[in-house]
């Protein structure tokens, strides 16, 4: 068949026709029933202890068996890089372990990097390079183009069917970096403006189809969808969104990317639609690191796309490791968990100690007074330093003017 296809390809090049029997099947495609199922594995955090990683192995294997997805989205922090023991090859061992159940299930997958993945012996580019070598195990990960910031920015088209390669859906995998966003170097990362410029150009050059995005760090609008009571699910910690809003939500809406799925916050699993865009957390999948809260159980978010349906309207649910589907409803206590400022992270106040968010109540008042007092002290010291020179300048200027006036007076006589 390979020889036949090679000969056919030669003639097809001459007559500009491609033989149908030599076309490769699309990597991702809607089923004959018009559906496409995605399993989001959020915050696996491999690398704490072997027995913990083994528990996560079992969770992934169970979820894959229950749902039989068409695609697995690894939405960041797959590995706890901070657990590195100093050995070279440590990250690759963890990576091959976490991808093994997915490869065994023969399900294609793609990744976006989180803020902890690159804290071990591999940098972000090396992680993407490593995963791209696992094509035979189902990896569809791509290296980010140079004009975008971050190393895991790319898109995957979903064909209308296995026999029709024309795209009918699109998955965007977008890199939110490590710490900091734009000019603020503390707090959570974001999809940077440079990436948004690339995204805008790329989307407009592609055929328009229903689209969704996976990004590790949630956008600030995750607070708004909760505050307005539009969300289903639970919020047990503050939204760790970036301290600077890069405008990703607005850009996504303008480009018809109508669903954004995130991880990062292990104790949140709510979802809701805000201004036509679905904002949804995954569900803490891995046993490593903190969370989920007691009684939740580990699991994953499932997204069922339907051909031709807006991504904001797709069906979604959470499947738990024991096979149960977690019932999510509007939370009657949402007012108690309202939030208007992104969680600042552990280092923000070290860099911006006088910000109001770092000094609530009377502490903020004291900090403000101290800041103003320091300003007056600096101004006073500057005056003392500069006043002798300023006085001498004014004195000399006055003498020159007087001398000029006296000279002009003599000349007029």
C-alpha positions as CSV (number, residue, x, y, z in Angstrom):
1,X,0.0,0.0,0.0
2,X,2.9,2.4,0.8
3,X,4.3,1.9,-2.7
4,X,0.9,2.3,-4.3
5,X,0.3,5.5,-2.3
6,X,3.8,6.8,-3.3
7,X,3.1,6.3,-7.0
8,X,-0.4,7.7,-6.6
9,X,1.0,10.8,-4.8
10,X,3.4,11.4,-7.7
11,X,0.6,11.3,-10.3
12,X,-1.7,13.3,-8.0
13,X,1.0,16.0,-7.8
14,X,0.9,16.2,-11.6
15,X,-2.9,16.2,-12.0
16,X,-3.6,18.0,-8.7
17,X,-5.7,15.2,-7.3
18,X,-5.2,13.3,-4.0
19,X,-6.3,9.6,-4.1
20,X,-9.0,9.1,-1.4
21,X,-7.6,5.8,-0.2
22,X,-4.2,7.4,0.7
23,X,-5.7,10.2,2.8
24,X,-4.7,9.9,6.5
25,X,-7.6,10.0,9.0
26,X,-7.9,13.3,11.0
27,X,-6.2,13.2,14.4
28,X,-9.4,14.4,16.1
29,X,-12.9,14.0,14.7
30,X,-16.5,14.0,15.8
31,X,-18.1,10.6,16.0
32,X,-20.7,9.4,13.5
33,X,-23.3,10.5,16.1
34,X,-21.9,14.1,16.0
35,X,-20.3,14.1,19.5
36,X,-16.7,14.7,20.8
37,X,-15.9,14.0,24.4
38,X,-13.0,15.7,26.3
39,X,-11.6,14.6,29.7
40,X,-9.8,17.4,31.6
41,X,-7.2,16.1,34.0
42,X,-6.5,19.0,36.3
43,X,-3.5,19.4,38.7
44,X,-2.2,15.9,38.7
45,X,0.9,17.0,40.8
46,X,3.0,13.9,40.3
47,X,6.3,13.8,42.2
48,X,5.4,13.9,45.9
49,X,5.7,10.3,47.0
50,X,5.6,7.0,45.0
51,X,2.5,5.8,46.7
52,X,0.7,9.0,46.1
53,X,1.6,8.9,42.4
54,X,0.3,5.3,42.2
55,X,-3.0,6.5,43.6
56,X,-3.2,9.1,40.8
57,X,-2.4,6.4,38.3
58,X,-5.5,4.5,39.5
59,X,-7.7,7.7,39.2
60,X,-6.6,8.3,35.6
61,X,-7.1,4.7,34.6
62,X,-10.6,4.6,36.2
63,X,-11.7,7.9,34.6
64,X,-10.6,6.8,31.2
65,X,-12.5,3.5,31.6
66,X,-15.7,5.2,32.8
67,X,-15.8,7.9,30.1
68,X,-13.9,6.6,27.1
69,X,-13.0,10.1,25.9
70,X,-12.0,11.2,22.4
71,X,-9.3,13.5,23.8
72,X,-7.6,14.2,27.2
73,X,-6.6,17.7,28.1
74,X,-3.8,18.0,30.6
75,X,-4.5,21.5,32.0
76,X,-1.3,22.3,33.8
77,X,0.7,21.4,37.0
78,X,0.9,17.8,35.9
79,X,4.1,17.5,37.9
80,X,5.1,19.1,41.2
81,X,8.4,20.4,40.1
82,X,9.1,21.7,43.7
83,X,9.3,18.0,44.8
84,X,12.4,17.4,42.7
85,X,15.0,15.4,44.5
86,X,17.9,16.8,42.5
87,X,18.4,13.8,40.1
88,X,18.8,14.3,36.4
89,X,15.9,12.5,34.6
90,X,13.5,12.9,37.5
91,X,10.9,14.9,35.5
92,X,11.0,12.5,32.6
93,X,10.3,9.6,35.0
94,X,7.3,11.3,36.4
95,X,6.1,12.3,32.9
96,X,6.3,8.8,31.5
97,X,4.4,7.5,34.5
98,X,1.5,10.0,34.2
99,X,1.1,9.5,30.4
100,X,1.3,5.7,30.6
101,X,-2.4,5.2,31.4
102,X,-3.4,7.5,28.6
103,X,-1.2,5.7,26.1
104,X,-2.6,2.3,27.3
105,X,-6.1,3.6,26.7
106,X,-5.0,4.7,23.2
107,X,-6.5,8.2,23.7
108,X,-4.9,11.3,22.1
109,X,-3.9,14.1,24.5
110,X,-2.4,17.5,24.6
111,X,-0.9,19.7,27.4
112,X,-0.8,23.2,28.6
113,X,2.0,24.0,31.1
114,X,1.2,25.2,34.6
115,X,3.2,27.2,37.1
116,X,4.9,24.2,38.8
117,X,5.8,22.0,35.9
118,X,9.2,23.6,35.2
119,X,10.5,23.8,38.8
120,X,12.5,20.5,38.5
121,X,15.3,19.5,36.1
122,X,13.5,20.4,32.8
123,X,12.7,23.9,31.5
124,X,9.4,24.6,29.8
125,X,10.8,24.1,26.3
126,X,12.4,20.9,27.3
127,X,9.0,19.6,28.7
128,X,7.2,20.3,25.5
129,X,10.1,18.7,23.5
130,X,9.9,15.6,25.7
131,X,6.1,15.3,25.2
132,X,6.4,15.9,21.4
133,X,8.6,12.8,21.2
134,X,5.7,10.7,22.5
135,X,3.7,10.8,19.3
136,X,3.3,7.1,19.3
137,X,1.7,7.3,22.7
138,X,-0.9,9.8,21.6
139,X,0.7,13.2,22.2
140,X,-0.7,16.0,20.0
141,X,1.3,18.7,21.9
142,X,2.9,21.4,19.7
143,X,5.6,23.9,20.4
144,X,4.4,27.4,20.7
145,X,5.2,29.8,17.8
146,X,7.9,32.4,18.5
147,X,5.5,35.4,18.3
148,X,3.5,34.1,21.3
149,X,4.8,34.1,24.9
150,X,5.1,30.8,26.6
151,X,5.9,27.4,25.2
152,X,2.5,25.6,25.0
153,X,0.3,27.8,22.7
154,X,-1.3,25.9,19.8
155,X,-4.7,24.7,18.5
156,X,-6.1,21.4,17.5
157,X,-8.9,21.1,15.0
158,X,-11.7,18.6,15.3
159,X,-12.8,17.3,12.0
160,X,-16.5,17.0,11.1
161,X,-16.1,13.2,10.9
162,X,-13.4,10.6,10.3
163,X,-14.2,10.7,6.6
164,X,-14.5,14.5,6.4
165,X,-11.4,16.4,7.4
166,X,-13.0,19.8,7.3
167,X,-12.8,21.3,10.8
168,X,-16.1,21.5,12.8
169,X,-14.6,22.4,16.1
170,X,-11.4,23.8,17.6
171,X,-9.5,23.4,20.9
172,X,-7.0,26.1,21.9
173,X,-4.3,25.2,24.3
174,X,-2.9,28.5,25.8
175,X,0.1,29.0,28.1
176,X,-0.5,31.2,31.2
177,X,3.2,31.1,32.2
178,X,4.5,30.9,35.8
179,X,4.4,33.8,38.2
180,X,3.4,37.3,37.3
181,X,1.5,39.0,34.4
182,X,2.7,41.8,32.3
183,X,4.6,44.4,34.4
184,X,3.6,42.8,37.7
185,X,6.1,40.1,38.5
186,X,4.2,38.6,41.5
187,X,0.9,36.8,41.7
188,X,-0.4,34.2,39.2
189,X,0.5,34.2,35.5
190,X,-1.7,35.0,32.5
191,X,-2.1,34.6,28.8
192,X,0.1,37.6,27.9
193,X,-0.8,40.4,25.5
194,X,1.8,39.2,23.0
195,X,0.0,35.8,22.9
196,X,-3.3,37.6,22.4
197,X,-1.9,39.4,19.4
198,X,-0.8,36.1,17.9
199,X,-4.2,34.5,18.8
200,X,-6.1,37.3,17.1
201,X,-4.1,37.0,13.9
202,X,-4.3,33.2,13.9
203,X,-8.0,32.9,14.6
204,X,-8.9,35.3,11.9
205,X,-6.9,33.3,9.3
206,X,-8.8,30.1,10.2
207,X,-12.3,29.0,9.2
208,X,-14.8,30.0,11.9
209,X,-15.9,27.0,14.0
210,X,-17.1,26.6,17.6
211,X,-14.1,26.9,19.8
212,X,-13.0,26.4,23.4
213,X,-9.7,27.0,25.3
214,X,-7.8,25.3,28.1
215,X,-5.5,27.5,30.2
216,X,-4.0,26.7,33.6
217,X,-4.7,30.0,35.4
218,X,-8.3,31.3,35.6
219,X,-9.1,34.7,34.2
220,X,-10.4,37.4,36.6
221,X,-13.9,37.0,35.2
222,X,-14.1,33.7,37.2
223,X,-14.8,36.0,40.2
224,X,-17.6,37.8,38.4
225,X,-19.5,34.6,37.2
226,X,-19.5,33.5,40.9
227,X,-20.4,36.9,42.4
228,X,-23.4,37.2,40.1
229,X,-24.7,33.8,41.2
230,X,-24.4,32.3,37.7
231,X,-22.2,29.4,38.7
232,X,-22.9,25.8,39.5
233,X,-20.6,24.0,41.8
234,X,-18.4,25.0,44.8
235,X,-15.8,27.6,45.7
236,X,-13.7,26.8,48.7
237,X,-10.8,29.1,48.0
238,X,-10.1,32.5,46.4
239,X,-9.7,32.6,42.7
240,X,-5.9,32.8,42.0
241,X,-6.2,34.9,38.9
242,X,-3.5,37.3,37.7
243,X,-3.2,40.7,39.4
244,X,-3.1,42.3,36.0
245,X,-5.9,41.6,33.5
246,X,-4.4,41.0,30.1
247,X,-7.8,41.0,28.5
248,X,-8.0,37.3,27.5
249,X,-11.7,37.0,28.3
250,X,-12.6,40.0,26.1
251,X,-10.4,38.7,23.3
252,X,-11.8,35.2,23.5
253,X,-15.3,36.5,23.3
254,X,-14.5,38.7,20.3
255,X,-12.9,35.7,18.5
256,X,-15.8,33.4,19.3
257,X,-13.9,31.2,21.7
258,X,-16.9,30.7,23.9
259,X,-15.6,28.4,26.7
260,X,-12.5,28.7,28.9
261,X,-11.5,25.7,31.1
262,X,-8.9,26.2,33.9
263,X,-7.3,24.5,36.9
264,X,-4.8,25.9,39.3
265,X,-7.3,26.3,42.3
266,X,-7.6,22.8,43.7
267,X,-10.6,23.6,46.0
268,X,-12.8,25.1,43.3
269,X,-14.9,23.2,40.7
270,X,-17.7,25.6,39.6
271,X,-18.7,26.5,36.1
272,X,-21.0,29.1,34.7
273,X,-21.7,31.2,31.6
274,X,-20.9,34.9,31.7
275,X,-21.8,37.2,28.7
276,X,-22.0,34.2,26.4
277,X,-18.7,32.6,27.5
278,X,-18.5,29.5,29.7
279,X,-16.0,29.7,32.5
280,X,-15.3,26.4,34.2
281,X,-12.8,24.9,36.6
282,X,-11.8,21.3,36.3
283,X,-11.9,19.0,39.3
284,X,-8.7,18.2,41.2
285,X,-7.6,14.9,39.7
286,X,-4.3,14.1,41.3
287,X,-3.5,13.0,44.9
288,X,-0.4,15.2,45.0
289,X,-0.4,18.7,46.6
290,X,-3.4,20.0,48.5
291,X,-7.1,19.4,47.8
292,X,-9.7,18.6,47.0
293,X,-11.8,19.5,50.1
294,X,-12.8,16.5,52.4
295,X,-15.7,14.6,50.9
296,X,-15.3,15.7,47.3
297,X,-13.2,12.8,46.0
298,X,-10.8,13.0,43.1
299,X,-12.1,13.2,39.6
300,X,-12.2,15.2,36.3
301,X,-14.4,17.5,34.3
302,X,-15.9,16.0,31.2
303,X,-17.0,18.1,28.2
304,X,-19.3,16.7,25.6
305,X,-19.2,18.8,22.3
306,X,-21.8,18.4,19.7
307,X,-21.1,19.1,16.1
308,X,-22.4,22.6,15.2
309,X,-23.2,23.5,18.9
310,X,-21.8,26.6,20.5
311,X,-19.0,25.6,23.0
312,X,-20.7,27.6,25.8
313,X,-23.8,25.4,25.5
314,X,-22.0,22.0,25.5
315,X,-22.9,19.5,28.2
316,X,-20.4,19.2,31.1
317,X,-20.2,17.2,34.3
318,X,-17.7,15.9,36.8
319,X,-16.9,12.2,37.0
320,X,-15.4,10.9,40.2
321,X,-12.8,8.2,40.7
322,X,-15.5,5.8,42.1
323,X,-17.6,6.2,38.9
324,X,-20.2,8.5,40.4
325,X,-21.2,11.8,38.7
326,X,-20.9,14.8,41.0
327,X,-24.2,16.7,41.2
328,X,-23.5,20.4,40.8
329,X,-26.2,23.0,41.4
330,X,-26.4,26.7,42.0
331,X,-24.8,27.3,45.4
332,X,-27.2,29.1,47.8
333,X,-24.2,30.4,49.8
334,X,-22.4,32.0,47.0
335,X,-22.6,35.5,48.6
336,X,-20.4,34.3,51.5
337,X,-17.6,33.5,49.0
338,X,-17.8,36.7,46.9
339,X,-14.5,38.1,45.8
340,X,-13.5,41.2,43.9
341,X,-9.7,41.1,43.8
342,X,-7.6,38.2,42.5
343,X,-5.7,36.2,45.2
344,X,-2.4,38.0,45.4
345,X,-0.1,35.0,45.9
346,X,2.7,34.6,48.4
347,X,5.1,37.2,47.0
348,X,2.9,40.0,45.8
349,X,3.0,42.0,49.0
350,X,6.8,41.7,49.3
351,X,7.0,43.6,46.0
352,X,4.1,45.9,46.5
353,X,3.8,46.4,50.3
354,X,1.7,49.6,50.2
355,X,-1.1,48.2,48.0
356,X,-4.5,48.2,49.7
357,X,-4.9,44.5,49.3
358,X,-1.8,43.9,51.3
359,X,-3.0,46.1,54.2
360,X,-6.6,45.6,55.1
361,X,-8.4,47.8,57.6
362,X,-6.3,49.8,60.0
363,X,-3.1,48.3,58.7
364,X,-3.8,50.0,55.3
365,X,-4.4,53.3,57.0
366,X,-1.1,53.1,58.9
367,X,0.7,52.0,55.8
368,X,-0.8,54.9,53.8
369,X,0.2,57.4,56.5
370,X,3.7,55.9,56.6
371,X,4.0,56.1,52.8
372,X,2.9,59.8,52.8
373,X,5.3,60.6,55.7
374,X,8.2,59.0,53.9
375,X,7.3,61.1,50.8
376,X,7.4,64.4,52.9
377,X,10.7,63.3,54.5
378,X,12.3,62.7,51.1
379,X,10.9,66.0,49.8
380,X,12.3,67.8,52.9
381,X,15.7,66.2,52.5
382,X,15.8,67.0,48.9
383,X,15.0,70.7,49.6
384,X,17.9,70.8,52.2
385,X,20.3,69.4,49.7
386,X,19.2,71.5,46.8
387,X,18.4,74.8,48.6
388,X,22.0,76.1,48.9
389,X,22.6,75.7,45.3
390,X,19.2,77.1,44.4
391,X,19.8,80.1,46.7
392,X,23.2,80.8,45.1
393,X,21.7,80.5,41.6
394,X,19.0,83.1,42.5
395,X,21.5,85.4,44.2
396,X,23.8,85.4,41.1
397,X,20.9,85.9,38.8
398,X,19.7,88.9,40.8
399,X,23.3,90.4,40.8
400,X,23.6,90.0,37.0
401,X,20.3,91.7,36.5
402,X,21.2,94.6,38.8
403,X,24.6,95.0,37.1
404,X,22.9,95.0,33.7
405,X,20.4,97.6,34.9
406,X,23.2,99.9,36.2
407,X,25.1,99.5,32.9
408,X,22.1,100.4,30.9
409,X,21.5,103.4,33.1
410,X,25.1,104.7,32.5
411,X,24.7,104.3,28.8
412,X,21.6,106.4,28.6
413,X,23.3,109.4,30.2
